């Protein structure tokens, strides 16, 4: 299995800190976010990191990290969504499956191992504000029924998409539609694969999103033991 980390975003909600440091390199308890993520990965053959904003700093970090020997970066020159970021890695992925993660969230090591154990799947975590997330619905057999973005009127808790996926390599053969907001969405790749059945929903026990200054500040004293 290979791994892709989506790390091209500008981190606008973390400004001014991200004006000089890319979001994946912001420190959490003395380690860059990206270092936590890579360190929690299950064994992978190759790591691909999608970069754009302050890409040189991320590449310099990758040259010094000791977690994964075989790595590459792909520059998403014009950011056009998570689906575009995924598809830009087509020429760099060689394994028959690929794990895809966001570059700004910490997910438990055991949860990533559980995700790696399924042929294809998505990580989910119960949340109390479903209207703020993509909400996952399951079939009785535990496979994915669908994802609804920021639905209103649902009772809490609901399962949220936390940005962790395992895809078969044939994901790169899909054609993604342009979304209403003018981007290509990774969830459209999920929907196309799930339509054929067998796309597992894996419930995560630990998720620490770091998308805002408040979340970043809170992460400095959070329990990150499950990521170690």
TORMARLUM-661018 format. One record per residue (C-alpha): y, x negated, z negated; residue in one letter. Coordinates in Angstrom, 2 decimals. Each point is the difference from the previous one (the first is absolute). Example, Ala and Ser with C-alpha at 12.3 -4.5 7.8 and 13.67 -1.06 7.14 Angstrom:
BEGIN
NODE      c2      c1      c3 type
NODE   -4.50  -12.30   -7.80    A
NODE    3.44   -1.37    0.66    S
END
This chain:
BEGIN
NODE      c2      c1      c3 type
NODE    0.00    0.00    0.00    X
NODE    3.56   -1.09    0.77    X
NODE    3.15    1.09   -1.84    X
NODE    3.47    0.98    1.21    X
NODE    3.01    0.14   -2.31    X
NODE    3.07    1.85    1.23    X
NODE    2.94   -2.12   -1.14    X
NODE    2.68    0.51    2.67    X
NODE    2.29    2.40   -1.85    X
NODE    3.54   -0.83   -1.06    X
NODE   -0.40    1.44   -3.52    X
NODE    3.27    1.91    0.17    X
NODE   -0.61    1.78   -3.32    X
NODE   -0.29   -3.39   -1.70    X
NODE    3.34   -1.34    1.17    X
NODE    1.79   -2.23   -0.80    X
NODE   -3.12   -1.94   -1.06    X
NODE   -1.61    0.29    3.44    X
NODE    3.04   -1.30    1.86    X
NODE   -1.14   -3.57   -0.65    X
NODE   -3.67    0.49   -1.00    X
NODE   -2.50    2.15    1.93    X
NODE   -1.39    2.81   -2.13    X
NODE   -3.59   -1.33    0.02    X
NODE    1.22   -3.23   -1.61    X
NODE    1.93    1.59   -2.86    X
NODE   -1.59   -1.23   -3.23    X
NODE   -2.00    2.21   -2.33    X
NODE   -0.79   -1.72   -3.28    X
NODE    0.49   -3.40    1.59    X
NODE   -1.98    0.57    3.23    X
NODE    1.17    1.32    3.37    X
NODE   -1.13    3.55    0.74    X
NODE   -1.81   -1.32    3.08    X
NODE   -1.92   -2.50   -2.12    X
NODE   -1.24    2.78   -2.26    X
NODE   -1.13    2.02    3.03    X
NODE   -1.82   -2.84    1.75    X
NODE   -1.57   -1.15   -3.26    X
NODE   -1.48    3.48   -0.60    X
NODE   -1.61    0.26    3.46    X
NODE   -3.78    0.09    0.28    X
NODE   -1.44   -2.88    2.06    X
NODE    1.51    0.11    3.49    X
NODE   -0.59   -2.16    3.04    X
NODE    3.58    0.02    1.21    X
NODE    3.38    1.12   -1.28    X
NODE    2.76    1.28    2.29    X
NODE    3.48    0.65   -1.38    X
NODE    2.49    2.03    2.02    X
NODE    3.49   -1.42   -0.48    X
NODE    3.58    0.49    1.14    X
NODE    2.72   -0.18   -2.65    X
NODE    0.35   -3.60   -1.27    X
NODE   -3.34   -0.76    1.64    X
NODE    0.35   -3.74   -0.44    X
NODE   -0.13    0.29   -3.79    X
NODE   -3.23    2.00    0.15    X
NODE   -1.56   -2.51    2.37    X
NODE    0.97   -2.84   -2.33    X
NODE   -1.69    1.81   -2.89    X
NODE   -3.16    0.53    2.07    X
NODE   -0.19   -3.71    0.72    X
NODE   -0.14   -0.71   -3.74    X
NODE   -2.27    2.84   -1.22    X
NODE   -3.62   -0.83   -0.73    X
NODE   -1.60    3.45    0.12    X
NODE   -0.89    0.26    3.70    X
NODE   -0.49   -3.04    2.20    X
NODE    0.12    1.74    3.41    X
NODE    3.29    1.85    0.40    X
NODE    2.56    0.89    2.64    X
NODE    3.27    1.87    0.25    X
NODE    1.05    2.55    2.60    X
NODE    3.71    0.57    0.51    X
NODE    0.93    3.64    0.46    X
NODE    3.15   -0.82    1.91    X
NODE    1.22    3.61    0.13    X
NODE   -1.36    1.94   -3.00    X
NODE   -1.32    3.30    1.31    X
NODE   -2.10    1.23   -2.88    X
NODE   -3.22   -0.80   -1.79    X
NODE   -2.13    1.05    2.96    X
NODE    1.82   -2.42    2.25    X
NODE   -0.42   -2.74   -2.61    X
NODE   -3.74    0.65   -0.09    X
NODE   -0.38    0.01    3.78    X
NODE    1.98   -3.23    0.31    X
NODE   -2.92   -1.77   -1.72    X
NODE   -2.58    0.90    2.65    X
NODE   -0.28   -3.52    1.37    X
NODE   -0.33   -1.59   -3.44    X
NODE   -2.82    2.08   -1.51    X
NODE   -3.49   -1.29    0.75    X
NODE   -2.22    1.73   -2.59    X
NODE   -1.64    3.39    0.53    X
NODE    2.07    1.56   -2.80    X
NODE    3.50   -0.57   -1.33    X
NODE    1.65    0.86   -3.32    X
NODE    3.68    0.92    0.30    X
NODE    2.39   -0.08   -2.97    X
NODE    3.71    0.40   -0.59    X
NODE    1.80   -3.15   -1.01    X
NODE    1.83    1.50   -2.98    X
NODE   -2.62    1.75   -2.14    X
NODE   -2.49   -1.39   -2.51    X
NODE   -3.46    1.57    0.11    X
NODE   -2.86   -0.80   -2.36    X
NODE   -2.52   -2.62    1.05    X
NODE   -2.91    2.39   -0.71    X
NODE    1.64    2.72    2.11    X
NODE    0.32   -2.33    2.99    X
NODE   -3.65   -0.98   -0.43    X
NODE   -0.98    3.69    0.01    X
NODE    2.06    0.56    3.15    X
NODE   -1.66   -2.99    1.66    X
NODE   -3.41    1.55   -0.69    X
NODE    0.52    2.96    2.36    X
NODE   -0.18   -0.19    3.82    X
NODE    3.46    1.57    0.26    X
NODE    2.20    1.60   -2.60    X
NODE    3.29    0.54   -1.77    X
NODE    1.11   -0.65   -3.58    X
NODE    1.38    2.91   -2.03    X
NODE    1.51    0.32   -3.47    X
NODE    0.93    3.14   -1.99    X
NODE    3.76    0.52   -0.30    X
NODE    2.12    2.52   -1.89    X
NODE    2.67    0.37    2.72    X
NODE   -1.95    0.83    3.17    X
NODE    3.17    0.97    1.86    X
NODE    0.96   -3.69    0.05    X
NODE   -3.20   -1.25    1.68    X
NODE   -2.46    0.50    2.78    X
NODE   -2.59    2.24   -1.66    X
NODE   -3.68   -0.46    0.79    X
NODE   -2.44    2.88    0.31    X
NODE   -3.76   -0.56   -0.16    X
NODE   -3.00    1.73    1.45    X
NODE   -2.79    0.97   -2.44    X
NODE   -1.91   -3.15    0.97    X
NODE    2.91   -2.28   -0.99    X
NODE    1.17   -0.75    3.52    X
NODE    3.58    0.43    1.14    X
NODE    1.02    3.49    1.07    X
NODE    3.66   -0.77    0.63    X
NODE    3.29   -1.45   -1.24    X
NODE    3.14    2.10   -0.46    X
NODE    3.28   -1.85   -0.39    X
NODE    2.11    1.00   -2.98    X
NODE   -1.24    3.58   -0.36    X
NODE    1.91    2.42   -2.16    X
NODE   -1.42    2.47   -2.47    X
NODE   -3.25   -1.75   -0.90    X
NODE   -1.08   -0.09   -3.62    X
NODE   -0.31   -3.48   -1.51    X
NODE   -1.87   -2.24   -0.06    X
NODE   -0.91   -0.62    3.63    X
NODE   -1.53   -3.00    1.75    X
NODE    2.59   -2.20    1.69    X
NODE   -0.46   -2.47    2.84    X
NODE    0.75   -3.39   -1.59    X
NODE   -0.09   -2.08    3.16    X
NODE   -3.45   -1.56   -0.02    X
NODE   -2.39    0.43    2.91    X
NODE   -3.18   -1.37    1.53    X
NODE   -0.34    0.53    3.74    X
NODE   -2.71   -0.85    2.50    X
NODE    1.22   -2.39    2.67    X
NODE    0.05    2.85    2.51    X
NODE    3.22    1.18   -1.67    X
NODE    1.76   -2.34    2.43    X
NODE   -1.28    2.07    2.93    X
NODE    1.87    3.10   -1.17    X
NODE    3.24    1.23    1.55    X
NODE    2.49    1.08   -2.65    X
NODE    2.65    2.65    0.68    X
NODE    3.67   -0.56   -0.69    X
NODE    0.86    1.87   -3.20    X
NODE    3.01    2.33   -0.33    X
NODE    1.90   -2.78   -1.75    X
NODE   -0.50   -2.32    2.97    X
NODE   -2.72   -2.22   -1.49    X
NODE   -3.74   -0.53    0.29    X
NODE   -1.79    1.01   -3.18    X
NODE   -3.15   -1.58   -1.42    X
NODE   -0.98    3.45   -1.28    X
NODE   -0.41    1.14    3.60    X
NODE   -2.67   -2.67    0.42    X
NODE   -1.62    1.30   -3.19    X
NODE    0.06    3.58    1.32    X
NODE   -1.59   -0.96    3.32    X
NODE   -2.83   -1.89   -1.68    X
NODE   -0.50    2.68   -2.66    X
NODE   -0.38    2.65    2.70    X
NODE   -3.34   -1.59    0.87    X
NODE   -1.24    0.26   -3.60    X
NODE   -1.07   -2.59   -2.55    X
NODE    3.48   -1.15   -1.08    X
NODE   -0.39   -0.45   -3.77    X
NODE    2.60    0.71   -2.69    X
NODE   -0.23   -2.67   -2.71    X
NODE    1.78    0.89   -3.23    X
NODE    1.81   -2.99   -1.52    X
NODE    0.24   -0.64   -3.71    X
NODE    3.10   -2.21    0.15    X
NODE    3.13    0.08    2.17    X
NODE    3.38   -1.58   -0.69    X
NODE    2.55    0.78    2.74    X
NODE    3.00   -2.34    0.16    X
NODE    2.42    1.67    2.38    X
NODE    3.18    0.25   -2.07    X
NODE    1.95   -2.20   -2.38    X
NODE   -1.10    2.24   -2.89    X
NODE   -3.68   -0.37    0.94    X
NODE    0.39   -3.76    0.41    X
NODE    1.63   -0.29   -3.43    X
NODE   -2.76    2.09   -1.57    X
NODE   -2.68   -2.15    1.66    X
NODE    1.14   -3.03   -1.98    X
NODE   -1.52    1.45   -3.17    X
NODE   -2.72    2.21    1.51    X
NODE   -3.71   -0.56   -0.60    X
NODE   -1.13   -1.86    3.13    X
NODE   -3.40   -0.92   -1.41    X
NODE   -1.93    2.15    2.52    X
NODE    1.54   -2.00    2.86    X
NODE   -1.11   -3.39   -1.36    X
END
